Amino acid sequence: MIEIMPDLPENVVAAIANGQVTGDDYEKVLIPAIEDKIRTQGKIRMLYQLGPNFTGFTYDAMWDDAKVGIWHLTAFEKIAVVSDADWIIDAVKVFKFAIPCPVKTFRNKEFAEAKAWIIE
């Protein structure tokens, strides 16, 4: 499940994922939120927290994640990924060289730092 976090600056899409994340979560929640912000703000910042109860992605969700990243690659100003899953942190580190904006990873206990970094 993905939920959009409220009360952040207009140019920030902030989402928290818990449990198993599905393609429907991307198609009904995250992609519309990203595309709406891009439409109204142009460039956006992304704060994506994989919460303590996150258990994984379905294949459809991974495919949707890759598609949204490719379709809107130059629309991101900054991306912060918050997770305690080592494989997520490692994957971000491997792929961040291909992303044309600053990308940082944080642990869930560092959420406040991630939020501060994405807003600054």
N, C-alpha and C positions, 0 to 999 in steps of 0.2 A: 504494500500500500504506500502511495506517495501522497503527501499533503503539502500544500503551499503555506509557507510561514507568512503571517501578516506583519505589518508595522515595520517595514524596511523601506529604504529610499526607493523612489519610483523606478530607478534604473537597475534594481536588483531583483532577480528571481531567486528566491530561497525556498528550498524544498527539503523535506525530511522523508526518508524511506524507512519503513519498518516492516517486519515480516518478509514475505516473498513479494518481490516487485515483478509485475506482469506487463506484457505489452499493452493491455488495457489501461494500466496506470499511466503509462507514457502517453498513449493516444487520447485519453480523456482528461488528464490532469496536467502533466508536465509539458508536453509539446504545445498545447494551447496557451499555457501560461508564458512559455518562452516566446512563442510567435506573437502573442499580444504585446508583450513588452518590446520586442523588436519593432513592431509596427508603430508603437507610440513613442519609443525612446531612441530608436536607431541602434546604438551600441548598448549592450547590457553587461551586467556582472552576474555571475552565477555562484550561489552558495548551495552546495549539495551535501547534505548530511545523511549518511547511512547510519541510522541510530543504533542504539545498543541491542534492539530487538530485530535488526535486519538479519535475514537468513539467506538471501541470495536473489538472483535474477533468473527469470525464465529466459529461454532462447529468444522469444519474441521481444522481451524487454531489452536484451543486449543488442539485438538488431535495431530496434527503435533508437536506442542510445547512440549507436554508431551513425545512423541516418541523420538524426538531428544535429549531431556534431559536424558532419560533413556538409549538410545543407546550409548551416549557419556559422560555418567556421570563422569567418571574419567579423561576425556580429558580437563576439565576446571581447570585453575589455580585460576581465580577470575571471579566474575560476578558482574557487576554494572547494576542495573535497575533504569531507570530515568522515573518518571511518576508523574503527578498531580492527577491521579485517586486513591482515597483512597483504593478502592477495590483491585487494583494491589499491592499497598504498603503492605496492610494487607495480601494478598495471599502470597507474597514473604516472609514476616515475618513468616507465618505459616509453609511454606514448606522448608525454608532455613536450618533447622536442618537436613534434609535428603540429603543435597547437600554437598559433601566432599571437599568443597573449600570455601574460604571467599566470602560472598555475602553481598552487601550493597545496600541500596535504597537511592535515591536522588530525589528531586523535579526538575522540568524543570529549575527553576531559578538557580539550583545548578549544571547545566550540566558541567561547567568548573571544578568543584571539582570532579565530577564523572570521567571525562576524566583524570584528574591528578592522581586520585587514581588507575584507571585501568592500567595506564602506569607505575607507580612507582614500 
